[in-house]
Amino acid sequence: MSSEGGLPGHSDNEELARDLSVFDITMIGIGAMIGAGIFVLTGLAAGQAGPGLVMAFAFNGFITIFTGMVYAELGSAIPEAGGGYLWVREALGRSQAFLAGWMSWFAHAVAGSLYTLGFGAFVHLLLTDYFGIRLFAPVDLFVLTIGPEKVFAAFAGVLFAYINFRGAKETGLAGNVVTLIKVTVIVVLIAFGLGYIFGHPAEATARFEPFLPRGFGGVFIAMGLTFIAFEGYEIIVQSGEEVVNPKKSVPKAVFYSMAIVVTIYMLVAIVLIGAVAVTPDLFRLAGEGAASGGHGATNLPPVPDDISDAAVWEILGHLGELGLARAAGQIMPYGTIVILVAGIFSTLSALNATTYSSTRVSFAMGRDHVLPDAFSAVHSEKRTPHIATALSGALIIFMAVALPIEAVAAATDVMFLQVNYAAIVIRREWGDQIDYGYVMPYFPYVPIIGILTKLGLAVYLFNYSPLAWYGAIAWILVGVGIFFLYSRGRVRETEAEQETRLITEERAPEERGYQVLIPIANPGHAEQLVRAGSAVARHKDGEVLLTSVATVPEQTPLSEGRRYADEQRDLLDEAMQYAPDDVPVHQTVTIGHDVAKSINNVAYQRDSDLVLLGWRGQRKRFSDYALGSNIDTVVENAECDVAVVKTTRSPNPGHVLVPTAGGPNADLAELFAAAYAAVGADVTLFHVVTDGDVEDARSFLAEKQEALAESNIEVDTAVEAGDDVAQTILRRAREGGFDSIIIGAAGEGILRRVMFGEIPETVGEEFEGEVVMVRKHRPVQSDVKRFVRKWVGKGAKATTIGR
C-alpha cells in the first residue's frame, strides 16, 4: 500500500489536477473554521459558557490537536480525494467506510446549509435595517415557509456549487479572497476590543466574574455547539489529490490553520466578554430574542435597577446569531454593519470550503462504487467532479430550505471517531509500506485520546440537544438502508471483479438450479470431494462446479497471471475423472491474489448454493485461525452454505453417523445424510442426551426418521446419554464401525473466531474416518458476528451442538 500507487481497490482512471499550494489549502482550512462558528454561533455559545467561552474555545483547540495530528499523518501519507472515508475503508472495511463517508458527506452538507442560512440572515438584516429595502413577506409553500433569508441561502448554495464546478484553482482563489477579508475584519475587531480592555482593566475584569456561571457543563455545551467550526483540517486533507507536494504541504496546512484559528477564537471570546457593556438598547434587543423563543436561551432576567449590572454573557446568549454583530457596534465604529458584511463573507468562505469537501467525499464514494458511478464522473474540460458537485450543492440547498439543521450540526463531531481508530490499524498493518510525510508522536495514545474526548463530548451533547442525535441516527439508518439495498451489492461485484479473474471455463451441456462449488487444490482430495459434492448435487437435482485458483503475488497484476494457470488446468482435468455421468459438472480456472477470497468471489459470481472444502483434520491451536487461514476465511465470509470434509482417502463410506439436535445446521447435515443414503450408505441419526429425557430424544429422532421416509430415505436412529457430547459421539462412531460422521455446526459465542464450534471440530480432529462439518448460511447473523468481532475481539466458546 503506497501513496504513490494508490491504495488497494483505488481506481486511477480519473485523476484531479495538482495546482493548490500550502497557502491555498491553509486558507481553505481557515475559511472553514472561521465561519458560522465565530459569526453566528459565538453569541449562543457565550450564553451557555459565560466568560468560560474562552476556556471552551481553548478546550476545543486542545481536543482538535489530537485528531489534527491523525489527519496530518494520514493526509501526508495517503493524499487522495476522500480523506477520512478512504482511510476508514482500507483499515476497517467498506461497510464501516460507507457509514464514515455517508456521515462525513452529511456533516459537511449540514455545515454548508448552516452557512447558507447565516448568509441569508445577515443579508436580510443588512438590507432591511441599513438600506431600508422592504422584501417580500414569508410565504407558505406546501409544508415549508419560504422567506427572504432562505431565498438568499439558496442563491449562495447555487453560486458556490458553480464556483466549485469551475475548478480547484477558481475555488481556492475565491476562498482566499473571502478568507483574507474576514480575517482582516476580525483582527481589527480584536485590536479595538483589546484597546478598550487595556484602557479599562477594572471594568473589563469585572465582566469575567463569575468565570463559570453555569459550571463546566455550560463550557461543554458551548464546545459542542461550536465544534463544527473546528473541522478545517478534515477539509484540508480532502484536497490532498490536488495539492503540490502533499507530503509536506498537507501537515503544514493542518497545523498552520489550527494555530491561527484557535488563537483568533480565544481572542474574540476575550473581547466579546470584556469590551461590551449592557445598554438599554442591547437589553431590549436581547428581550426581543428571548421572546421569539429562539437560540435555546432561558427567559431573560428581570430588568435590574442598574442596567449595567446585567451579565454580558447572558445578554449575548439571547441575541443569538446576532450577538457578535450587536456587540461589535460598541467595540468599534460602524461595528455592527462591518461584522454583518464580514459575516456575509465569512459564511460564503465557509460555504465554499464545505461545498468543496462534501463534493470530494461523495466523489471518492462514487469512485469506490458505493454510490452510483455518476458521482465519480470528471468533467472533460474542467477536470472537476461536476455531478458530485451538483448533487452535494443540491443537498446543501435542500437542507437549508427544508430542514431545521442547527440542532443536527451539534452532533457532527461524531464523524471523527472512526478515522482515529483507522489510523491505529493503518500504522500497525501497513506502516512499513507507507511513505509518511509526517508521523504523529506518542502512538497510539494520540488517536485513542482523540476518540475518548470526542465521544465524551458527543455523549454529553445528548443532554443538551437530543434532536441532534435523533437527526444523526435517522441519517445513519437511511445510509444503512442504502448500503444493504444498493451499495453492498455494488461493492461485492467490484471486489469480485478486481480480486478474481476467470481464465478458462468448460461447461457441461446441461445447467441446473442448485450448484455445489468444489475448489480443488490437492489431487489426493479430489475423489472424495467430487464424490461428496456430486451426491448432494444429485439429491438436489443440481450441478457441480469444480474450480481451481492460480495465485499471483500482490505486486503482480491479475492480467499478467495467466502463466500460473497451466497446473490448475491439469488439476481439474484429473479431478474430472471422478465426476459421475448423471450430474452436470463444470470447471473454471481463476487467478487471484488470495485463494480464500477468490473462492468466495467465484461462489458469489456463480450464485453457488454450497461450497465444499477439503481439510486435513488438524486444528490450529497456536494461531488466530481455527482450521486454517483459507478454510476459516471461506467459512466466515461465504455467502452460501459451507461444508468442510476431513479427507481420509475413504471415498465411499458405507456406514454414516449423523449427530443431530435440530436447528438449521443440523438440517443441512441431514441433507448430506439423505444424499449419502440415496447412493447406498447406511445412515444413523444420533442424539446425545446430557440433561434431558431420553424418551423425548427418541421421539425427536422418530419425527426426523418419518420425514425422511416420505422421501424414500431410510435411516436408523440411536440415543445415548453422556456428559461429554464430543467423546460420546466419537465412542459411538468407533464402536459402531462407522466410516463417516456428518455433523452440523454448533452454536458458538459471537466474539470468538470459531468456525463450527468446539464439538464438531473436536470430532473432526479425533475421528479416524471421514468427517463432514456443515454450516448453514444465515446472512444477518453472519454480518452481526463479523461486525462485533472486528470491533470487540474474541470471546468464549459455546458447546451447544446443532443449533
Buried (B, 14 or more C-beta within 10 A) or exposed (E): BEBEEBBEBBEEEBBBBBBBBBBBBBBBBBBBBBBBBBBBBBBBBBBBBBBBBBBBBBBBBEBBBBBBBBBBBBBBBBBBBBBBBBBBBBBBBBBBBBBBBBBBBBBBBBBBBBBBBBBBBBBBBBBEEEEEEEBEEEEEEEEEEBBBBBBBBBBBBBBBBBBBBBBBEBBBBBBBEBBBBBBEBBEBBBEBBBBBBEEBEEBBEEBBEEEBBBEBBBBBBBBBBBBBBBBBBBBBBBBBBBBEBBBBBBBBBBBBBBEBBBEBBBBBBBBBBBBBBBBEEBBEBBBEBBEEEBBBBEEBBEEEEEBEEBBBBBBBBBBBBBBBBBBBBBBBEEBBBBBBBBBBBBBBBBBBBBBBBBBBBBBBBBBBBBBBEEBBBBBEEBBBBBBBBBBBBBBBBBBBBBBEBBBBBBBBBBBBBBBBBBBBBBBEEBEEEBEBBBBBEEBBEBBBBBBBBBBEBBEBBBEBBEBBBBBBEEBBEEBBEBBBEEBBEBBBBBBBBBBBBBBBEBEBEEEBEBBBBBBBBEEEBBBBBBBBBBBBBBBBEBBBBBBBBBBBEEEBEBEEBBEBBEEBBEBBEEBBEBBBEEBBBBBBBBBBBBBBBBBBBBBBBBEBBBBBBBBEBEBEEEEEBBBBBBBBBBBBBBBBBBBBBBBBEBBBBBBBBBBBBBBBBBBBBBBBBBBBBBBEBBBBBBBBBBEEEEEEBBEBBEEBBEEBEEEEBEBEBBBBEBEBBBBBBBEBBEEEEBBBBBBBBBBBBBBBBBBBBBBBBBBBBBBEBBBBBBBBBEEEEBEEBBBEBEEEEEBEBBBBBBB
